[in-house]
Amino acid sequence: MHAMTGSPSSHRNLLITLACGIGVTLCWFLLTWRYGLDLADEGYYWYGSQRVLRGEAPIRDFLAYDIGRYLWAAAIMFVMGDEGIFGAHSAAFVYQALSVCVGTWLTLWALRARLSPARAIGFAVAVALILNLWATPYYKVYDYGTCILIVAMTVLILTSRAPARWFGAGVILGLAAVMGRNHGVYGAASALLALGFMLLKQGKRGEVLRPALAFIGGTVLGFSPTFLMGLAKPGFLDALAAGVIEHVHSVASATNIPLPVPWPWHAEHGKNGWVLWACDVAKGLGFLALLLVPVLTLLSMLRKRIAGFTEPHYLLTASACVGLVYAHYAYSRADLVHLALSVVPVLLILFCCSMLGRAVLPVAIGVLALSVLAVGQDTMIINSKLFGRTTKSVVIDGSTMHTDPFIVDDILDSQRALATVPGAQANFLAVPNLPGLYAINRSRMGIWEIYALSHRDAGFEQAEVARLARVPPKMVLLSDHALDDQPQLRYSVIHPVTYQWIVDHYEREKRTPMAELEVYVRKQHMPAQ
């Protein structure tokens, strides 16, 4: 077994990790944070963090991910005294810097005997840069970074049978589950897969009981913020349990709206030009590598005697186990956001192999180039600066943001529309997926489902309508677009009861030109409380 700390080289590498990980991440943050703004997914994170600052509980008081990212973001935004767009970005940056440091440390730990100080610094910079490139979009770093932590947890399990180490691994798993129940499930599956692999190699099964009990104890402790939230916010645990039951029932169909996998051979170079074709190929290679690289890695580790395992072999095994499990996440909705989270273990494997094969520079250049191409179309600063994507600027909370023109148009058009009705800025309804408008206006959404992209039964909709009827919005902003170009996913189709309530009690405003949004103003006869 191999210690992860204690030697002089470990202390040196820790300093290199902190300097390079934090330094590169800070430079990336300062360069990119003004590029990109999303009223949907980013608003889901930003609005939820604001509501936590106002004493609300995620899941209980509004539709949300698990509580971890909101508590983290709210805490940092509170310390900064900034609940605006910069505060939301900064909170994610801190988590990104932490996770990049962990990923950089893992590679240096595995390869410390093969690196001089100068090469260690250069390698750390390259690793940190590539990890930052894949942390896109920024508000998904809570998932991306948690995947890196799961790899670290698996390394702890593989490298030692000491109960204290396994207890620490359990704490990591519990905290990962606080960030997202899916990470808890993926982390547990990764741990079982890694343990099964090592038991198969070693053939010793009697030494696992005490460490396993310590692991369970650590998991309970790591997950304790969820229990504490239940004590502090009555009704939260009931809402959480209801959400788990609903999620289990939906697993048989799909947990995400599926997309076809963009395999590299499906890219068409005649359609968008050679550069964008190369981007599509790079992205397709990422999906191809998700299973291919971990499988080949595990097969090669099976051929090696356990007595000959060193740090690189433990990191390769851990990354392969985690990579196989997380591949499910990417294939469930095959877009760059899901690929970026799942590709982390593959990157760690490539970093490790580059040093073992003494091909650091060629591999680093190749991975960096493929990374820029793969994430380029979806990373605003790369797409605008390198590929000529058109952007438009808007001032949010005193900061100039550069993003897609249609998003800027939605923000400006909605602000003009809300200004026409007194009090509408503090009391409006924007559906189905525009929580960012509430974050910008510092207002509260009158219904629980702040992001409506799936069918709901009539009982659920009637409860939501009852909430709206208690304090009727003065204006409704409705985008009845077809998600993924599927007409059956229009808001009017998936939420017919709420849509009919809007049509019955509000009049369509014809005078306000809106590119994407329909504007409805409350009818005079409708009572307001």
N, C-alpha and C positions, 0 to 999 in steps of 0.2 A: 504494500500500500504506500501511497505517496502523499506527503504533506503538501498543503497548498500555501503555507506561509512558513516563515521562520528563518530561512536561509538568507544570507546577504543579497543573493541575486533576486530573491523574492521582494525584499525591501526596496531594492533598486527599481525593479519592475513596477512595484506599486507606485512609486513616485513618477515614473515614466507614464504609467497608465493615467494617473490623475491629471498630470500636466497635459498630455496629448489628448486624452478623452474630453476633458473640460474645455481645453483651449480650442480644439477643432470644432466641438459642438457650439461653443460660444460664437466663433467666427461664422459658422453656418447659420446660426440663429440671426445674427445681426445682418447677414446678407440676404436672408430669405423671408423674414417674418412679415414684411409688408406685401408680399406677393401671394395672391390667392385669398379668396373669401367665399365661403359657401354658406348660404342661408339655411340649408337643410342639415347635413351631417355635422358641420361645424357648429351651427346654431344649437343642435341637440346637446352638444357638450357644453357650450358657453352658457346657454340659457339655464341648463340644469345646475351648473356651478353657481350662478347668480341666485337661484331659488334656495340652494342650500345656505348661502350667506344670509338669507332672510328667514331661516329657521325651518324650511320645509324638508321633508324626507323623500329622497328618490324612491321610486317604485310605489310608495304609499300615496304621495301627493301629486305625482306626475310620472308619466311613462319614462323609463330611464333604463340605462345599463345598471350593473351592480354599483354599489355605493362608492367603491374605492377611488375612481377617478374624480368624482365630484367632491369628495371630502378632501382629497389632495389639492385639487385646483382651488377650492374655496379657502382652504387654509393659507395657501400662498397668496392668493388674491387679497385676503384679509390682512396679511402681514404687509403687503405692498400698498394697501389702501387703494387698490385699482381693480374694479370689477369689469373694466372695459376690455376691448379687444387685445390690448397689449398685456394686460394682466392674465387673460386666458392663454395667450401665447407663452408668456413667461412661465406659468405653472407647468405647461407641457415641456418647456425647455429644460426645467430642472429634472424632470423624470427622464427625459431623453439623455441628458448628460450622465445621469446615474446609470442608465442601462448601457450606454455606449462604453462607459468605463468598465462595467462588468464584462461586456463582450471583449474589449481590448485586453483586460486582465486575463481572461481565460486563454486567449491565444499566446500571450507572453508567458503565462504560467506553463503552458504545455511545451513551449519551445525555448525555455530560459537557458538551457545548457548549450544551445546552438547559436546564441546571439551575443555579439559584442554590444556594448552600450550604444554605439553609433547605429548599428543595424537595428537594435531594439527600438530606438527612437523613430527611425525611418519606417519600420514595420508598424509601430503603433499609430503613427500618423496616417498611414495608408489604410489600416483597419478602421480607425475612427472615421475617416472620410467616407469610406464605402458604407459603413453602418449608418452614418448620418444621411447619405443619399437615399437609402431605402426607408428611412423613417418618414414616410409620406403617406397621406397628408399628416400634418403635425399633430392634429387632435386624435389620431389613431396611435400615437406613440405609447399610450397606456397599454395597448394590446401588443404592439411591436416590442416594447421594452420588457413586457412580462414574459414573452417567449424567450428572450435572452436569459431572464432569471430562472426559467424552467430548465434551461440547459445547465446553468450553474447548479441547480438543485440536483439534477441527475448526475453531474460529475461528483458531487459530494457523496451520493449513494454508492457510486462505483468505486471510489478511491478509498473507502474506509468502512469498517463495520463498527466503529465506535458509536455508542448510543448518542453521545453529544453531537457528533456530526449529523447523524440521522435526525436528531431533534431539530437542528438548524435547518436541514432540508425540509422537514415538515412545516416549519414556520414559513419558509419561502412558499411552499405549496398553499398554505392557508391564506397568505397575503395575496397570492395570485388569484385565488378563488374570490377574494374580496374585490379585486379588479374586474373579475368576470367569472361567472360560474363555468363557462366553457373552458377557461384556462385551468380551473380546478380539475375538471374532467380530463383534459388533455395532459395536464401535469401528472395526475395519478396514473393514467394509462402509460405515459412515458416511463415513470418510475417502475411500474410492473414489468414493462417490456425490458428495461435495462437490467432489472434484478433477475428476470428469467434468463436473459442472455448470460449473465455472469454465473448463475447457478449451473447453467448448462455447461459452461466452460470449466467451472471449478469442481462441480459435483459435491459440494459441501452445503448441506441444507440445515444443519443444526445450529448455525451461528446467527440465524436471521431473526429469531423471536424477540430478543431484547432490543435490537436496533429498530425492529418494526414497531414495537410498542412505543419507543421514543419518537419515531416518525409520526405516529398517530397523535401522540400528545402534542408535538410541535404543530401539527396541522390544526388541531383544535385551538391552540393559542393564536396561531396566525390568522385564523378565521374569526377570532373573538370580536373585532370591530363590528361585524354584522350582528352578533348577539347584543353588544352594547347599544347599537342603534335601536334594536328591538326594545330594550329597556327604556331608552330615552324617548322613543317615539312610539307610543302605543298604536297598535294597528299595523306597524311596519312588517312584523314577522308574518302576519296573516296575509298581507299583500304579497310578500315574497313567496310564501308557500303557494298562493294562487297562481303566481307567475310561473313557478316551477312546474306545477301541474299542467298549466296551459302549454308550456313549452314541450313537455313530454308528449302531450297529445298531438302536437303539431310536428313532431320529429318524423312521424311516418310519412308525411307529405314532403315538407321541406322546411328548413330553418331559415333559408335565404331564398330570394327570388333567383332561380338559376340562370346562368348565362353559358353559352357554349364555350368550351375550352379553346383559346386561341393558339392552337398548335402552330409551330413555326412554318410548317408546310402549307398552312392556310393563308399566309400573308400574300397579298397581291401587289406586286411592285408597279404595275401599270396604272393603278388606281390613284395613288396619292404621291407618287414619286419615290425615288430610291431611298431618300433619307427616312421618310416615314415607313417605308417597307422595312428598312433595317431596324427601326424601333419595334415594329410588330414582330419581326423575327427574334429580336432579343427578348421580348416579353414571352414569346412562345417557348424559347429555350429555357426560360425560368420555370415555366410550368412543366416542361419535360424533365428538368433537373430535380424537381421536388421529390419524385419517387426514385428516379434512376440513381442519383448520387447517394442517398442514404442506403438503398438496397446494395449497391456495389460496395459501399463502405462496410456494412455489416458482414457481407460475404468475405471480404478480405480480413476482417477481424476474427471471423470464425476459423480461418486458416492459421492464425497465429497462436502460439502457445501462451497461456495465461501468465506463465512465469516470465515471459519476455515483455509483458505489457509495461509501458512507460507512460509518462504524462500525455504525449500526443495520442496514444492509443485509447486512453480513457476519454479524452475529449472527442475523438472521432466516434467512439461508440456512443457516448452520450448524445452528441449532435445527431447521429443517425437515428437513434431511437426517437428523439423528439421530432426530428424532421418527418419521419414516417407518420407519426400521429397527427402533426399539424397540417400535413398535406390535405387532409379532409377539409379543413377550413378554406383553403384556396380553391379547391375544386367545387365546393358548395355554391360559390358565386365567383366565376372565373374572371375577375377583373384585377387591376393592378393593386388596389387597396388590400385585397385578400391575399394576393401573391406576396406583397411586401412583408406582411406579418409572417407568412409561412416559410419564406426563403431564408430567414436568419440562420437556421441550423446548416443549410447548404453552404452559406457564406463561410461559416466557421470551419466547416470541413475543408473548403477550398483553401482558406488561410493556412490551416494546419498542413495540408498536403503540399502547399507551395514551399514550406520550409523543409519538410522531410525530403522533398525531391530536389532541394537546392535550386528552386526556380522562382525565387521570390519576385524579382522584377518582372519577368514575363507574365506570371500569373496575376500580379497586382495590376499591371497595365491592362491586361485582358479583362479582368473582373471589373475594373473601374470603367473601361470603355463600354462594356455590356450593360453595366448598371446605369450609366448616363443615358444610353439608348432606351433601356427598358422603362425607366421612370420618367424620361424626358417629356413625353406627351402629357403626363399627368402632374408634373412639377412645374408650377407656373413660371418661375424664374428661368428654368432651363428652356422651357418651350418658347417663352417670349424672347429670350436673348439669343438662343442658338437656332431655333426653328421658325422664328418670325411670327409666333402666335400673337394675334391682336388682343390687347388688353385696354382697359378703361380704368380711370382713377376715381376714387370717391373718398371723402373724408369721414372717418368713423372715430368718434371720441378724440378728435384732434389729430389723428394719425391718417396720413394719406395711404390708402390701400390700392393695390393694382390687381384687378381680377377680370373675369370674363365680362364683356359689355352687357350681356343680358342680365347678369346679376346686379350690376350697377344700375341698369335701367329699372329693375324691379325695386331696388332700394329707393331711388329717387322718385319713381312714380308712386310708390306707396306712401312716401312722406308727403308728397303733394296732395294725394287723395285724403289722407288722414287730417291734413291741415284744413280741409274744407268743412269739417264737422267738429264743433267744439267738444272737447273731451274725448275724441275718438282715439287719440294717441295713447291714452291710458286704458282704453276699453275697446278693443277690437278683436276680431277673430280672423286669423290667417291660417288657411288649410290648403292642402293636406300636410305639407312638409316645409314650413317656413318659420321654425322656432327662432331663427336668427333675427327676424324682425322684432320679436319681443325682447331679445337681448339688447339690440340696438336702442330700443325705446324704453328700456328698463320697466317694462310692463309685464303683467301676469296673464297667462292664458287661462281662459275661463273653463276649460275642460281638462280632463286627465290625459287624454291621448294627444300629446303635443306633436306626434309624428305619425301620420295615418297613411300607411301604405299597404294594409292588408284588410281582408274582409272581417267584419265584426257582426255578431248576431244582433237581432232586433232589440233584445233586452239591454245589451251593452249600449247601443245607440240611444235608446230611450233614457237611460241614466245620464248620458252625456247631454242630451237635449234638456233634461231637467236642470242640470247645472247652468246651462246657457240661459234658460228661461228665468232663473232667479235674478241674474244681472245681465239682461240682454246686451250684447255688444252693440255699439253705436254704428259700427261699420264691419262688413265682412269682405275680406280679400280672398278670393277663391281662384286657385289654379287647377283647372279640370283637365290637366294634361294626361296623356297616356304614358304611364311609366314603362320604360323599355319598349316603347312603341306598341304596347299591348292595350287595345281599347278596353278590355275587361278590367284593367287596373285604374281606370279613371275614378276620381273621388265620387262622382255622381253614381257610379256603379257599385263600388265597394262600401259606400256609406249612404245608401239611398234614404234612410230615415232622416239623418242629419241634413242631407242635401235638400230634401223636401221641406224641412222646417225652415231652412234659409230662404227657399223660394217663396214659401207661404208668408213669411214675416218681413221680408226685405225686398226692396225694389232694385233692379239692375240699374246702375248709373251709366247712362249712355254718353254723357258729356266728357267724362274723364278718360283720355286715351291711355291705355295700358297695353304694353307689349304681350305680357304673359298672364296678367291677373285680371279677373273679373271683379268689379267693385259693386257691392250691394250696400244700400243705405236703409236703415230701419224705417219701416212704415209708421206713419203718424199714429195709427190706432193701436199700436202694440204697447202695452203697459210696461213701464220701466220702474224698477224698484230703487 
